[in-house]
Amino acid sequence: MQRYPIMPVPPHHTLRIAGILAILYLISFFFIPTAADDQAFGPVKFHILAVNDFHGQLGPGQKMNGSPAGSIPVLAGYLSDAIDTYGTNTTIIALPGDMTGASPAESNLLLDEPAILFMNRFVTGDWKKPDTTETTGVRVIGTLGNHEFDRNLSELQRLINGGNDGTNITHLVDPYPGALWPVIAANIFWNGTDNLFLEPYVIEDIEGVPVAFIGAVTELTGEISEPGNVEQVAFTDEADAINAQVKVLQEQGIHAFVVLLHEGGSQTPYDGPTQETGDLSGRVTSIVMRLDEDVDVVLSAHSHQFTNQYVPNAGGKPTLVTQAYSYSSAYADVTLELDPEMKDIVNKTATIVTAYADQGAGFTPDENSQELLDAVNSTIAPLISEVIATTDIPLTRNPDENGESLLYDIATDAFRWDMKTNISILNIGYLRADIDAGEITTGDAYSVMPFHDQIYSVQMTGQQIKDLLNQQWTRTVKPDHLLQISGFSYFYDESRDPSDRVVNITIDGEEMDMNAYYTVATIDFLAHGGDGYTIMKEGTLVGYGALDVDEFIAYLTYIPSPIHEQTGGRINRVDSGIEQE
């Protein structure tokens, strides 16, 4: 290779070159873009990992598309991989409600503290990062769901703020620290006041751009919660409450808004990033369509469904709406682009990621979360391991063509047996897990009935019972779900007016007397008119029983084992082929 000699520069040329270089340096100082300049002229990306309706699902047991999914080690593996990819400064974990409540025994028996401790680990930095020892915390933001009100307000406040007061459990972290992240809600007020139960929003600085996160729970929480747990607070219209806070924040110059909304809908699932069109339906759509035009993203929840769709807000602008199933089985991976000059979100898209245990990050579950799960299992093992019965068949909540469920048949039989009442009535949705064929343990019973509701005996007339049954089709809350019953049977005709569909009620082989009085075993939630069954409140309370799960365990111990398939016939459609008596 030819080499060229380095020629010496004459002295007078040296001065000239030095001057030129100095000028070029000064020019470069003003015109060569720095990293900060790049940021100022280009969009800033940040990411939200939204986990909705976790419900204290610490352990395995969920399935998605036939494959195992979920558990805190698996979910944490997925989340930590995403955080490692995106970076801690530009990633936020969002929890749109029902992080706790309606939980299996692992979390429920410890007052849902383990569910909070799991998420605290992301705040403190105690999470796995592949191939590195860095343990930087990430920001976490949550709102409340209706199931956060499964216990009384004092216990909810303790769960959020920390402390051991009023508890008699083993605390895995003692004293219990509470949630180490902000819990926000814009539409929960102390009754009779303008005072909010929680702060309505939190503002996060994303690379110099303020982004406001506003929380809201379904307005129907008061109707679908145990009345005694929510009597001190009021739940207002979601859109009105959110818009009120948006207006306040707009006056501060904020125009990037993300809403954590515990209300949902349903949509046909698909893989990949947000598609331009979709078939989303449900309350969430009507709420989003009323939101201020500055609202960019709504992280929804409550219905345990897939959601990934753009819905026009009140200004006609597309709002990204997401939801990622439930029970630790998935999360919404949301990518947003911020314009540093406009200080607004200019692009948004999402992918619903299933946390499969047998693929992807599921192969490298988080070790720290596994240690937490092991500690939980060790603590509650004595409480859930006793075998109380056996069954030859799966006991499921799935209704038959008439709307009757085998597991609900057994549950209502249990309440009627223990309370020695004429009949028993239970709202569908109350039982939270199925029971597989084989041994039935106390842990299974706790998973089926996680609410720990007290059983009541209510006296009602035959006419009130008929009116209650007809209310199944006229109430505003879940009108497509039927009550589950024991001690009597009835026919309903869907071709008739919704207020008069019950056409035949029989008890002990005879037609129910509309003027006679009957005792009804039910849960305290339903006895107080929960789920929109206001007719229940017309009855007279005549007795109190034990907790639901205690009666359920006692009944399973009492009846012969193994349990064989039981015939239906309690709930019958007129066109079902079953003849009326």
C-alpha positions in Angstrom: 0.0 0.0 0.0 1.4 3.4 -1.0 2.2 5.7 1.9 2.4 9.5 1.6 5.0 11.5 3.6 3.8 14.0 6.1 4.9 17.4 5.0 5.8 20.1 7.5 3.4 23.1 7.7 5.1 26.5 7.3 4.8 28.7 10.5 2.7 31.4 8.9 0.3 28.7 7.6 0.1 27.3 11.2 -1.4 30.6 12.5 -3.9 30.7 9.7 -5.0 27.1 10.2 -5.3 27.7 14.0 -7.6 30.7 13.4 -9.8 28.7 11.0 -10.1 25.8 13.4 -11.1 28.2 16.2 -13.8 29.7 14.0 -15.0 26.2 13.1 -15.1 25.2 16.7 -17.3 28.1 17.6 -19.6 27.4 14.7 -19.9 23.8 15.8 -20.8 24.8 19.3 -23.9 26.6 18.0 -24.9 24.3 15.2 -23.9 20.8 15.9 -27.0 19.2 17.7 -26.5 17.7 21.1 -28.4 14.7 22.5 -30.7 17.2 24.2 -31.3 18.9 20.9 -32.2 15.6 19.3 -34.7 15.0 22.0 -36.2 18.5 21.5 -36.6 18.0 17.8 -37.9 14.4 17.9 -40.6 12.5 19.8 -40.0 10.9 23.1 -41.2 7.3 23.6 -42.4 5.9 26.8 -44.2 2.7 27.8 -47.0 1.7 30.1 -47.4 -1.9 31.3 -51.0 -2.2 32.5 -52.0 -5.1 34.7 -55.8 -5.1 35.4 -57.9 -7.4 37.6 -55.0 -9.2 39.2 -57.3 -10.4 42.1 -54.4 -11.7 44.2 -53.6 -14.4 41.7 -50.2 -15.2 43.0 -49.9 -18.9 42.0 -50.4 -20.8 38.8 -53.6 -22.3 37.6 -54.8 -20.0 34.8 -54.9 -21.1 31.2 -55.0 -19.1 28.0 -55.6 -20.7 24.7 -55.0 -24.1 26.3 -51.6 -23.2 27.7 -50.6 -22.4 31.3 -50.4 -18.7 32.0 -49.9 -16.3 34.9 -48.6 -16.5 38.5 -46.4 -13.8 40.0 -43.0 -15.5 39.0 -44.2 -15.7 35.3 -45.8 -12.3 35.1 -42.8 -10.7 36.8 -40.6 -12.4 34.3 -42.5 -10.8 31.4 -42.7 -7.4 33.1 -39.1 -7.3 34.0 -38.0 -8.2 30.5 -40.1 -5.3 29.1 -38.7 -2.9 31.7 -35.1 -4.0 30.8 -35.9 -3.4 27.1 -37.6 0.0 27.6 -35.6 1.4 30.5 -36.8 2.3 34.0 -37.0 6.1 33.3 -39.5 5.6 30.5 -41.6 2.8 31.8 -44.6 3.0 34.2 -46.7 0.1 35.5 -50.4 0.9 35.7 -53.0 -1.0 37.8 -56.6 -0.1 36.7 -58.2 -1.7 39.7 -59.1 -5.0 41.4 -55.4 -5.7 42.2 -57.0 -7.2 45.4 -60.3 -8.7 46.4 -62.1 -11.8 45.2 -58.7 -13.5 45.6 -57.8 -17.1 46.0 -56.7 -18.4 49.4 -53.0 -17.6 48.9 -53.7 -13.8 49.0 -57.1 -13.7 50.7 -56.1 -15.5 53.9 -53.4 -12.9 54.3 -55.8 -10.0 53.7 -54.3 -9.5 50.2 -51.1 -8.1 51.6 -49.0 -10.5 49.3 -50.6 -8.9 46.2 -49.5 -5.5 47.3 -46.0 -6.7 48.4 -45.6 -8.3 44.9 -46.1 -4.9 43.2 -44.0 -3.1 45.8 -41.0 -5.0 44.5 -41.1 -3.2 41.2 -41.1 0.2 43.1 -38.1 -0.7 45.3 -36.1 -2.2 42.4 -36.3 -5.8 43.7 -37.1 -7.3 40.3 -35.1 -9.4 37.8 -33.2 -7.7 35.0 -31.7 -10.3 32.6 -27.9 -10.3 32.4 -27.4 -7.4 34.8 -27.3 -6.7 38.5 -28.9 -3.3 38.2 -32.0 -3.0 40.5 -33.6 0.4 39.7 -37.2 0.8 40.7 -39.9 1.8 38.3 -42.9 4.0 38.8 -46.2 2.3 39.6 -49.7 3.9 39.6 -53.0 2.3 40.6 -56.7 3.0 41.0 -59.4 1.1 42.8 -61.8 -1.5 41.5 -65.1 -2.6 43.0 -63.5 -5.6 44.6 -61.1 -3.4 46.6 -64.3 -2.7 48.6 -64.8 -6.4 49.5 -63.8 -5.5 53.0 -64.7 -2.4 55.0 -63.2 1.1 54.4 -60.9 0.9 57.4 -59.3 -2.3 56.1 -59.0 -0.8 52.6 -57.3 2.3 54.0 -54.9 0.0 56.0 -54.2 -2.0 52.8 -53.2 1.2 51.0 -51.5 3.0 53.8 -49.9 0.2 55.8 -49.9 -1.0 59.4 -51.1 -4.1 61.3 -54.1 -2.5 63.1 -57.1 -4.8 63.4 -55.5 -7.8 61.9 -54.7 -11.3 63.3 -52.7 -12.8 60.5 -49.0 -13.5 59.9 -47.5 -10.5 58.1 -44.8 -11.5 55.6 -43.4 -8.0 56.1 -43.9 -6.8 59.6 -45.1 -4.2 60.0 -47.0 -4.3 56.8 -45.8 -1.3 54.7 -48.9 -0.7 52.5 -48.7 0.2 48.8 -45.6 2.0 47.9 -47.2 3.7 44.9 -50.0 6.3 44.5 -53.6 5.0 44.5 -55.8 7.5 42.7 -59.6 7.9 42.1 -61.5 11.0 40.8 -65.0 9.7 41.4 -65.1 8.5 45.0 -66.4 11.0 47.5 -67.1 10.9 51.2 -70.8 10.8 51.5 -72.5 14.2 51.6 -69.3 16.2 50.9 -67.2 17.4 48.1 -64.2 15.7 49.6 -62.5 13.0 47.6 -61.7 9.6 49.2 -58.3 9.6 47.4 -56.2 12.0 45.4 -57.7 12.1 41.9 -54.6 12.1 39.8 -50.8 12.0 39.7 -48.5 13.9 37.3 -45.4 12.1 36.0 -42.5 13.8 34.3 -41.6 11.9 31.2 -38.3 13.3 29.8 -39.5 16.8 30.6 -43.1 16.3 29.5 -45.8 16.3 32.2 -48.3 13.4 31.8 -51.3 13.3 34.0 -52.7 9.9 35.2 -56.4 10.1 36.4 -58.1 7.2 38.2 -61.8 6.2 38.3 -63.8 3.2 39.4 -67.1 2.0 37.9 -70.0 4.2 39.0 -71.9 0.9 39.8 -69.6 0.0 42.6 -72.2 1.0 45.2 -74.7 -1.4 43.6 -72.4 -4.4 43.3 -70.5 -4.1 46.6 -71.5 -5.2 50.1 -73.6 -2.1 51.1 -72.1 -1.9 54.6 -68.6 -1.6 53.1 -69.5 1.4 50.9 -72.1 3.3 53.0 -69.7 6.1 53.8 -68.7 6.9 50.2 -70.4 7.8 47.0 -69.4 6.8 43.4 -70.1 9.4 40.8 -70.3 9.4 37.0 -66.9 8.4 35.6 -66.8 10.7 32.6 -67.9 13.7 34.5 -65.4 13.1 37.3 -62.5 12.6 34.8 -63.4 15.6 32.7 -63.5 17.8 35.8 -59.9 16.9 36.7 -58.8 17.3 33.0 -60.1 20.8 33.1 -58.1 21.6 36.3 -54.9 20.2 34.8 -55.4 21.9 31.4 -55.3 25.2 33.3 -51.8 24.2 34.5 -50.7 23.6 30.9 -51.0 19.8 30.8 -52.4 18.2 27.7 -51.2 14.6 27.9 -53.7 12.4 29.8 -53.9 8.7 30.6 -56.9 7.4 32.5 -57.0 4.3 34.7 -60.6 3.2 34.5 -62.1 0.3 36.3 -64.9 -0.3 33.8 -64.8 -2.4 30.7 -66.4 -4.1 27.7 -65.7 -7.0 25.4 -64.0 -7.3 22.0 -62.9 -10.0 19.6 -59.3 -10.7 20.5 -56.4 -10.5 18.0 -52.6 -10.6 18.1 -50.3 -7.7 17.5 -50.5 -3.9 17.7 -53.7 -1.9 17.8 -55.9 -2.2 14.7 -57.7 0.7 13.2 -61.1 -0.9 13.6 -62.7 -3.2 16.2 -66.0 -4.4 17.7 -65.6 -3.2 21.3 -68.9 -3.0 23.2 -69.9 -2.3 26.8 -70.0 0.6 29.2 -66.5 1.6 28.6 -67.3 2.8 25.1 -70.0 5.2 26.2 -67.7 6.6 28.9 -64.8 7.2 26.5 -67.0 8.9 24.0 -67.9 11.5 26.6 -64.3 12.2 27.6 -62.4 15.4 26.9 -60.6 15.5 23.6 -57.2 15.7 25.4 -57.7 12.2 26.9 -55.3 10.0 24.9 -55.4 6.6 26.6 -57.9 4.7 28.7 -56.5 1.6 30.5 -59.7 -0.2 31.3 -60.6 -3.2 33.5 -63.5 -4.9 35.2 -64.9 -7.2 32.5 -61.8 -9.5 32.4 -61.7 -9.3 28.6 -59.4 -8.4 25.7 -59.6 -4.8 24.6 -57.3 -3.0 22.2 -59.1 -0.4 20.1 -59.3 3.3 19.2 -62.6 4.9 20.4 -63.4 8.5 19.5 -63.6 10.8 22.5 -66.0 13.8 22.9 -63.7 15.8 20.5 -63.8 13.0 17.9 -60.2 12.2 18.4 -59.1 8.6 18.8 -58.5 7.4 22.3 -56.6 4.2 22.8 -58.5 1.8 25.0 -56.9 -1.4 26.4 -57.7 -4.3 28.8 -55.7 -7.5 29.3 -57.8 -10.3 30.6 -57.3 -11.0 34.3 -55.7 -13.1 37.1 -52.0 -12.3 36.3 -52.4 -14.0 32.8 -51.6 -11.0 30.6 -50.8 -7.3 30.5 -51.2 -4.4 28.1 -47.9 -3.2 26.6 -48.7 0.4 25.6 -46.2 2.6 23.6 -46.7 6.3 23.5 -44.8 9.1 21.7 -44.6 12.5 23.2 -43.8 15.7 21.4 -41.5 17.7 23.7 -42.5 21.0 22.2 -46.3 20.4 22.1 -46.0 18.6 25.4 -48.7 16.2 24.2 -49.1 12.5 23.1 -48.8 12.4 19.4 -48.9 8.6 18.8 -50.2 5.6 20.7 -50.4 1.9 20.2 -50.6 -1.2 22.3 -50.2 -5.0 22.2 -52.0 -7.3 24.7 -49.3 -9.7 25.9 -50.3 -13.1 27.3 -48.0 -14.2 30.1 -47.6 -17.8 29.0 -45.7 -20.0 31.4 -44.5 -22.4 28.7 -42.9 -20.0 26.3 -41.1 -16.7 26.0 -40.3 -15.1 29.4 -42.3 -17.8 31.0 -39.2 -20.0 30.7 -37.3 -17.6 33.0 -39.7 -16.8 35.9 -38.6 -14.2 38.4 -36.7 -15.7 41.3 -37.6 -12.9 43.8 -41.3 -13.4 43.1 -41.0 -17.1 43.4 -39.4 -16.6 46.9 -42.5 -14.4 47.8 -44.8 -17.1 46.6 -42.9 -19.8 48.5 -43.2 -17.7 51.7 -47.0 -17.3 51.1 -47.5 -21.0 50.5 -45.5 -21.9 53.6 -47.5 -19.5 55.7 -51.0 -20.7 54.6 -50.3 -24.4 54.1 -51.8 -25.5 57.4 -55.0 -23.5 56.5 -55.7 -25.0 53.1 -54.4 -28.5 53.0 -57.2 -30.5 54.7 -59.1 -32.8 52.4 -62.8 -32.3 53.1 -64.5 -34.3 50.3 -64.0 -35.9 46.9 -65.8 -35.6 43.6 -65.9 -37.9 40.5 -66.7 -35.0 38.2 -65.6 -31.4 37.8 -67.8 -29.0 39.7 -68.1 -25.9 37.5 -69.8 -22.5 37.5 -70.7 -22.9 33.8 -74.5 -22.6 33.4 -76.5 -25.1 31.3 -78.8 -24.1 28.5 -81.4 -23.0 31.1 -79.0 -20.9 33.1 -78.4 -23.4 36.0 -74.9 -24.3 37.3 -73.9 -27.5 39.2 -71.5 -25.7 41.5 -74.1 -23.1 42.3 -76.6 -25.9 43.0 -74.2 -27.3 45.7 -73.5 -23.8 47.1 -77.1 -22.9 47.5 -77.9 -26.3 48.9 -75.2 -25.7 51.5 -76.7 -22.4 52.6 -80.2 -23.8 52.8 -79.0 -26.8 54.7 -77.0 -24.8 57.3 -79.6 -22.1 57.8 -82.6 -24.6 57.7 -84.6 -22.3 55.4 -87.2 -23.1 52.9 -85.1 -21.9 49.9 -81.8 -20.3 49.1 -80.9 -17.7 46.4 -77.4 -16.7 45.2 -76.3 -14.3 42.5 -74.2 -15.7 39.7 -70.7 -14.3 39.7 -70.4 -14.8 43.4 -68.4 -18.1 43.1 -64.9 -17.4 41.8 -63.4 -20.7 41.0 -64.3 -24.2 39.8 -63.4 -27.5 41.5 -61.6 -30.2 39.5 -62.4 -33.9 39.9 -60.6 -35.6 42.7 -59.9 -34.4 46.3 -61.5 -31.2 47.5 -59.4 -29.3 50.1 -60.2 -26.3 52.3 -58.0 -24.3 49.9 -60.4 -25.2 47.1 -63.3 -24.0 49.2 -61.6 -20.7 49.9 -60.9 -20.2 46.2 -64.5 -20.8 45.4 -65.8 -18.4 48.0 -63.2 -15.7 48.7 -65.5 -13.0 49.9 -66.2 -14.3 53.5 -69.7 -13.0 53.4 -72.1 -13.7 56.3 -75.2 -15.8 55.5 -78.5 -14.3 56.3 -82.0 -15.7 56.7 -84.6 -13.4 55.1 -88.4 -13.8 55.3 -90.2 -13.0 52.0 -93.6 -13.6 50.6 -94.2 -15.8 47.5 -95.0 -12.6 45.6 -91.8 -10.9 46.6 -89.8 -14.0 45.5 -91.6 -14.0 42.1 -90.9 -10.2 41.8 -87.3 -10.9 42.7 -87.0 -13.5 40.0 -88.5 -11.2 37.4 -86.0 -8.5 38.4 -83.3 -10.6 36.8 -84.4 -9.1 33.5 -85.2 -5.5 34.6 -82.2 -4.5 36.7 -79.5 -2.4 35.2 -76.6 -4.5 36.4 -75.8 -7.6 34.3 -79.3 -8.4 33.2 -78.2 -11.5 31.3 -77.1 -13.4 34.4 -79.7 -15.5 36.3 -80.0 -16.1 40.1 -79.0 -19.5 41.3 -81.5 -21.3 43.6 -82.2 -24.2 46.0 -85.4 -25.6 47.4 -87.7 -24.7 44.5 -87.9 -24.5 40.7 -89.5 -22.2 38.2 -90.0 -21.7 34.4 -89.4 -18.5 32.5 -90.6 -17.4 29.1 -88.2 -15.0 27.3 -90.9 -14.0 24.8 -92.8 -12.3 27.6 -92.3 -8.8 28.9 -89.1 -8.6 31.0 -91.0 -7.7 34.1 -93.3 -10.8 33.8 -91.2 -13.7 32.5 -91.6 -16.1 35.4 -94.6 -18.2 34.7 -94.5 -21.1 37.1 -92.9 -21.5 40.6 -93.1 -24.8 42.5 -91.9 -25.7 46.0 -92.2 -29.2 47.5 -94.1 -30.3 44.4 -96.8 -27.6 44.7 -97.3 -24.2 43.3 -95.7 -21.5 45.5 -98.4 -19.5 47.4 -98.0 -15.8 46.6 -99.4 -14.8 50.0 -97.4 -17.3 52.1 -94.1 -16.5 53.9 -90.9 -18.4 53.1 -87.4 -18.2 54.6 -84.6 -17.5 52.2 -80.9 -18.2 52.9 -78.6 -15.7 51.1 -75.4 -13.8 51.4 -75.4 -10.4 53.1 -74.5 -8.7 49.9 -77.6 -9.9 48.2 -79.8 -9.4 51.3 -79.0 -5.7 51.1 -80.0 -5.4 47.4 -76.6 -5.9 45.8 -76.2 -6.5 42.1 -79.4 -4.5 41.5 -81.7 -6.9 43.3 -83.5 -4.3 45.2 -86.6 -6.5 45.9 -84.4 -8.4 48.4 -84.5 -5.4 50.7 -88.3 -5.7 51.0 -87.8 -8.9 53.0 -87.5 -9.1 56.7 -84.2 -10.2 58.2 -84.9 -13.1 60.6 -81.5 -14.7 61.3 -77.8 -14.7 60.9 -75.5 -17.6 60.0 -71.8 -18.3 59.7 -69.5 -17.1 57.0 -70.2 -18.5 53.5 -67.0 -20.5 53.2 -67.5 -22.1 56.6 -71.0 -23.3 55.7 -69.7 -24.5 52.4 -66.9 -26.5 54.0 -69.4 -28.0 56.6 -71.8 -29.1 53.9 -69.1 -30.7 51.7 -68.0 -32.6 54.8 -71.6 -33.6 55.5 -72.7 -35.0 52.1 -71.6 -38.4 50.9 -68.3 -38.5 48.9 -67.5 -38.9 46.1 -69.9 -36.4 44.7 -71.7 -37.6 41.6 -73.3 -35.6 38.8 -76.6 -34.0 39.9 -79.5 -33.3 37.7 -80.7 -29.8 37.0 -84.3 -28.8 36.6 -84.4 -25.9 39.1 -84.3 -23.2 36.4 -86.1 -24.0 33.1 -86.8 -22.0 29.9 -90.3 -22.6 28.5 -88.8 -23.6 25.2 -86.2 -26.0 26.8 -88.3 -29.1 26.2 -89.0 -29.6 29.9 -92.7 -29.8 30.6 -94.3 -27.6 33.2 -96.1 -29.2 36.0 
